[in-house]
Amino acid sequence: MKTSILWGLVLLNVLLLTAFVGRITGSDAAVAQSRRPADYVLIPANIAEEGSSAVVYMLDTTNSVLGGMVFDDSRKELNTMAPINIERVFQAGDTVQTGGTNTRPGTRRPTVGGEKQSN
């Protein structure tokens, strides 16, 4: 019986050594680096005027995702909002035009630095 326990421990050590060497060398090391935990920014805020409800916004800066959680006191439950991909929001914002360059017919552009106005 002692020899079977000894051989079982030897086999277990060989298996652990193989797993350890496999983690250090090979493609598993590159995969482990890509799976590192994300960086988060947590922002608390009140959403009700009387201050009875509060929300915590969670910004995942590594994956560019915004989410939030609210604790409902009356129901004693935690509600979560669907995650928002903020890269898509910012890309959509690039197409929005700010005022000042497009004018309606018959209106004048404001002068900038002594430019002459033209119609």
C-alpha positions as CSV (number, residue, x, y, z in Angstrom):
1,M,0.0,0.0,0.0
2,K,2.9,2.4,0.7
3,T,4.3,1.8,-2.7
4,S,1.0,2.7,-4.5
5,I,0.7,5.9,-2.5
6,L,4.4,6.8,-3.3
7,W,3.9,6.1,-7.0
8,G,0.6,8.2,-7.0
9,L,2.5,11.1,-5.4
10,V,5.3,10.8,-8.0
11,L,2.8,10.8,-10.8
12,L,1.0,13.8,-9.3
13,N,4.4,15.7,-9.1
14,V,5.2,14.9,-12.7
15,L,1.8,16.2,-13.8
16,L,2.2,19.4,-11.8
17,L,5.8,19.9,-13.2
18,T,4.5,19.4,-16.7
19,A,1.7,21.9,-16.2
20,F,4.1,24.4,-14.7
21,V,6.6,24.1,-17.5
22,G,3.8,24.4,-20.0
23,R,2.6,27.7,-18.5
24,I,6.1,29.2,-18.5
25,T,7.0,28.3,-22.1
26,G,4.9,28.1,-25.3
27,S,1.9,30.1,-26.4
28,D,0.1,29.9,-23.1
29,A,2.3,32.8,-21.8
30,A,1.1,35.1,-24.6
31,V,-2.5,34.1,-23.9
32,A,-2.2,34.7,-20.2
33,Q,-1.0,38.3,-20.8
34,S,-4.0,39.1,-23.1
35,R,-6.3,37.9,-20.3
36,R,-5.2,40.4,-17.7
37,P,-8.0,42.0,-15.7
38,A,-9.4,45.3,-17.1
39,D,-8.9,48.7,-15.5
40,Y,-12.1,50.1,-14.0
41,V,-13.3,53.6,-13.0
42,L,-16.3,53.6,-10.6
43,I,-18.3,56.8,-10.4
44,P,-21.1,57.1,-7.7
45,A,-24.1,59.4,-8.4
46,N,-27.6,60.2,-7.0
47,I,-30.4,59.8,-9.6
48,A,-33.4,60.8,-7.5
49,E,-33.9,64.4,-6.3
50,E,-34.7,63.3,-2.8
51,G,-31.5,61.2,-2.7
52,S,-33.2,57.9,-2.1
53,S,-31.6,56.1,-5.1
54,A,-28.0,56.1,-6.1
55,V,-26.2,54.6,-9.1
56,V,-22.6,53.5,-9.6
57,Y,-21.3,53.9,-13.1
58,M,-18.6,51.5,-14.1
59,L,-16.2,52.5,-16.9
60,D,-14.0,49.6,-18.2
61,T,-11.1,51.6,-19.8
62,T,-9.4,48.5,-21.2
63,N,-12.5,47.3,-23.2
64,S,-14.2,50.8,-23.6
65,V,-17.4,49.7,-22.0
66,L,-19.7,51.8,-19.7
67,G,-22.2,50.1,-17.4
68,G,-24.1,50.9,-14.2
69,M,-25.8,49.4,-11.2
70,V,-28.6,50.7,-9.0
71,F,-29.8,49.3,-5.7
72,D,-33.6,49.6,-5.4
73,D,-34.4,50.1,-1.7
74,S,-38.1,49.3,-2.0
75,R,-37.6,46.0,-3.7
76,K,-34.2,45.2,-2.1
77,E,-32.7,44.2,-5.4
78,L,-29.7,45.3,-7.6
79,N,-30.6,46.4,-11.1
80,T,-28.0,46.6,-13.8
81,M,-28.0,48.5,-17.0
82,A,-26.9,47.0,-20.3
83,P,-23.3,47.8,-21.2
84,I,-22.6,50.5,-23.7
85,N,-19.7,50.4,-26.1
86,I,-18.3,53.9,-25.8
87,E,-16.1,53.7,-28.8
88,R,-19.2,53.5,-31.0
89,V,-20.7,56.5,-29.2
90,F,-17.5,58.5,-29.8
91,Q,-17.3,57.5,-33.4
92,A,-20.9,58.6,-33.9
93,G,-20.0,61.9,-32.3
94,D,-17.4,62.5,-35.0
95,T,-20.1,62.8,-37.6
96,V,-22.1,65.4,-35.7
97,Q,-21.5,68.9,-37.0
98,T,-21.1,71.8,-34.6
99,G,-22.6,75.1,-35.6
100,G,-20.8,78.0,-37.2
101,T,-19.9,76.8,-40.7
102,N,-23.2,75.9,-42.2
103,T,-25.5,78.9,-42.8
104,R,-28.9,79.3,-44.2
105,P,-29.4,81.3,-47.4
106,G,-29.7,85.0,-46.7
107,T,-27.8,84.9,-43.4
108,R,-24.3,86.3,-42.8
109,R,-21.4,84.5,-41.3
110,P,-19.9,86.1,-38.3
111,T,-16.5,87.8,-38.8
112,V,-13.4,86.2,-37.4
113,G,-10.2,88.2,-36.9
114,G,-11.2,91.1,-39.3
115,E,-12.4,89.0,-42.2
116,K,-14.8,90.6,-44.6
117,Q,-18.3,89.3,-44.5
118,S,-19.7,87.7,-47.6
119,N,-23.2,86.6,-48.6
